[in-house]
Amino acid sequence: MLKNPGLYIHYPWCIRKCPYCDFNSHPIKGEIDQAAYCAALLSDWEAQQRPGDSFHSVFFGGGTPSLMLPIHVAKLLDSLPIDKHAEITLEVNPGSHEYMNFEDSRKSGVNRLSIGAQSFDDQQLSKLGRVHESADIVTAFKRARAAGFDNINLDVMWGLPGQTVDAALQDLRCAIELQPEHISWYQLTIEAKTEFARRTPILPVEQAIYAIETAGLQLLEECGFKRYEISAFAQVSRQCQHNVNYWQFGDYLGLGAGAHGKRSCQRDRVLHPMRVRKVSQPRLYLADPSASVEHSVDPDEIVLEFMMNALRLVDGVDWALFEGHTGLAQSALAAQWSRLVEQNLVETQRCSTTAQGLRYLDSVLQAFI
């Protein structure tokens, strides 16, 4: 049975493009007509809506969506069919906190913040092209708490240029000291078409990467942050529900320039997913918000797509979810799965990896290509 979808809203503008960023983000040049963009988002929704839609989570991503005025955020949330208990997340750049009013954001309906700290080392922040300093993270966090936000995530990166184990752990300690409900702790990777791909910095060697990851995982566990996904750690009952829906191969609607979505229809008790992608250039999106590129997920690719998401979860998923989304019986993967079990990479009874399999997830996924 289809569960209520999530809703992703993309705000494509930022103050400055970071050299590692491969998201659809565009540095601000001149005045942004936020009212026009808000109207375009609503027009986009009208073109994509389905009878009975009710969103169980909303995620404002970017770009820097905290640059969007709370009045426009409120208008969107008031105009869309959102469950009264929905988790509503807004990404915040600590370097832009002075442009926003956390109290007004709270009143607009946002109930969760995701603050892009990345590092508490000012030298590293400079190398990463961030527009904030370490002190700005603390200021933004304290202002968010004072405004009543009791569900805050901190994004922290590791494996940074020249980073030592001690430096990586110090970043984590600074994040933990603020006592957020959630920490996204993820390794810096060099993505194609980014500035770092053109002038790649010197990153820690493999031995240091292993040591950072091992020590960081231990520190997070000791401090009460349970790992539930490769890069996601939460206090009790504070997992990001919007992202869990992604990893469980759930549906979500994407609104905004460059947004992606996944919508499914159910035929013969099998879900048939359709990928939807919006035009990435803001000016083209504003000219025609309803324009999109759609394609159905090829039956030959659906197993890999499912596994790329579900196996990121520490506990994986049950096989019934796999069968419902792919239309295949568990036995269809018997040969590949048995080989992975023999290598101690996956569990025997559940669609999930072992701890070793999670560390070497790319190797596990090779079995489904």
Secondary structure in CASP SS format (residue, H / E / C, confidence):
PFRMAT SS
TARGET T0000
AUTHOR 0000-0000-0000
METHOD secondary structure of the structure
MODEL  1
M C 1.00
L C 1.00
K C 1.00
N C 1.00
P C 1.00
G E 1.00
L E 1.00
Y E 1.00
I E 1.00
H E 1.00
Y E 1.00
P C 1.00
W E 1.00
C E 1.00
I C 1.00
R C 1.00
K C 1.00
C C 1.00
P C 1.00
Y C 1.00
C C 1.00
D C 1.00
F C 1.00
N C 1.00
S C 1.00
H E 1.00
P E 1.00
I C 1.00
K C 1.00
G C 1.00
E C 1.00
I C 1.00
D C 1.00
Q H 1.00
A H 1.00
A H 1.00
Y H 1.00
C H 1.00
A H 1.00
A H 1.00
L H 1.00
L H 1.00
S H 1.00
D H 1.00
W H 1.00
E H 1.00
A H 1.00
Q H 1.00
Q C 1.00
R C 1.00
P C 1.00
G C 1.00
D C 1.00
S C 1.00
F E 1.00
H E 1.00
S E 1.00
V E 1.00
F E 1.00
F E 1.00
G E 1.00
G E 1.00
G C 1.00
T C 1.00
P H 1.00
S H 1.00
L H 1.00
M C 1.00
L C 1.00
P H 1.00
I H 1.00
H H 1.00
V H 1.00
A H 1.00
K H 1.00
L H 1.00
L H 1.00
D H 1.00
S H 1.00
L C 1.00
P C 1.00
I E 1.00
D E 1.00
K E 1.00
H E 1.00
A E 1.00
E E 1.00
I E 1.00
T E 1.00
L E 1.00
E E 1.00
V E 1.00
N C 1.00
P H 1.00
G H 1.00
S H 1.00
H H 1.00
E H 1.00
Y H 1.00
M C 1.00
N C 1.00
F H 1.00
E H 1.00
D H 1.00
S H 1.00
R H 1.00
K H 1.00
S H 1.00
G C 1.00
V C 1.00
N C 1.00
R E 1.00
L E 1.00
S E 1.00
I E 1.00
G E 1.00
A E 1.00
Q E 1.00
S C 1.00
F C 1.00
D C 1.00
D H 1.00
Q H 1.00
Q H 1.00
L H 1.00
S H 1.00
K H 1.00
L C 1.00
G C 1.00
R C 1.00
V C 1.00
H C 1.00
E C 1.00
S H 1.00
A H 1.00
D H 1.00
I H 1.00
V H 1.00
T H 1.00
A H 1.00
F H 1.00
K H 1.00
R H 1.00
A H 1.00
R H 1.00
A H 1.00
A C 1.00
G C 1.00
F C 1.00
D C 1.00
N C 1.00
I E 1.00
N E 1.00
L E 1.00
D E 1.00
V E 1.00
M E 1.00
W E 1.00
G C 1.00
L C 1.00
P C 1.00
G C 1.00
Q C 1.00
T C 1.00
V H 1.00
D H 1.00
A H 1.00
A H 1.00
L H 1.00
Q H 1.00
D H 1.00
L H 1.00
R H 1.00
C H 1.00
A H 1.00
I H 1.00
E H 1.00
L C 1.00
Q C 1.00
P C 1.00
E C 1.00
H E 1.00
I E 1.00
S E 1.00
W E 1.00
Y E 1.00
Q E 1.00
L C 1.00
T C 1.00
I C 1.00
E C 1.00
A C 1.00
K C 1.00
T C 1.00
E H 1.00
F H 1.00
A H 1.00
R H 1.00
R C 1.00
T C 1.00
P C 1.00
I C 1.00
L C 1.00
P C 1.00
V C 1.00
E H 1.00
Q H 1.00
A H 1.00
I H 1.00
Y H 1.00
A H 1.00
I H 1.00
E H 1.00
T H 1.00
A H 1.00
G H 1.00
L H 1.00
Q H 1.00
L H 1.00
L H 1.00
E H 1.00
E H 1.00
C C 1.00
G C 1.00
F C 1.00
K E 1.00
R E 1.00
Y E 1.00
E E 1.00
I C 1.00
S C 1.00
A E 1.00
F E 1.00
A E 1.00
Q C 1.00
V C 1.00
S C 1.00
R C 1.00
Q C 1.00
C C 1.00
Q H 1.00
H H 1.00
N H 1.00
V H 1.00
N H 1.00
Y H 1.00
W H 1.00
Q C 1.00
F C 1.00
G C 1.00
D C 1.00
Y E 1.00
L E 1.00
G E 1.00
L E 1.00
G C 1.00
A C 1.00
G C 1.00
A C 1.00
H E 1.00
G E 1.00
K E 1.00
R E 1.00
S E 1.00
C E 1.00
Q E 1.00
R E 1.00
D C 1.00
R C 1.00
V E 1.00
L E 1.00
H E 1.00
P E 1.00
M E 1.00
R E 1.00
V E 1.00
R E 1.00
K E 1.00
V C 1.00
S C 1.00
Q C 1.00
P H 1.00
R H 1.00
L H 1.00
Y H 1.00
L H 1.00
A H 1.00
D C 1.00
P C 1.00
S C 1.00
A C 1.00
S E 1.00
V E 1.00
E E 1.00
H E 1.00
S E 1.00
V C 1.00
D C 1.00
P C 1.00
D C 1.00
E C 1.00
I H 1.00
V H 1.00
L H 1.00
E H 1.00
F H 1.00
M H 1.00
M H 1.00
N H 1.00
A H 1.00
L C 1.00
R C 1.00
L E 1.00
V C 1.00
D C 1.00
G C 1.00
V E 1.00
D C 1.00
W H 1.00
A H 1.00
L H 1.00
F H 1.00
E H 1.00
G H 1.00
H H 1.00
T H 1.00
G C 1.00
L C 1.00
A C 1.00
Q H 1.00
S H 1.00
A H 1.00
L H 1.00
A H 1.00
A H 1.00
Q H 1.00
W H 1.00
S H 1.00
R H 1.00
L H 1.00
V H 1.00
E H 1.00
Q C 1.00
N C 1.00
L C 1.00
V E 1.00
E C 1.00
T C 1.00
Q C 1.00
R C 1.00
C E 1.00
S C 1.00
T E 1.00
T C 1.00
A H 1.00
Q H 1.00
G H 1.00
L H 1.00
R H 1.00
Y C 1.00
L H 1.00
D H 1.00
S H 1.00
V H 1.00
L H 1.00
Q H 1.00
A H 1.00
F H 1.00
I C 1.00
END
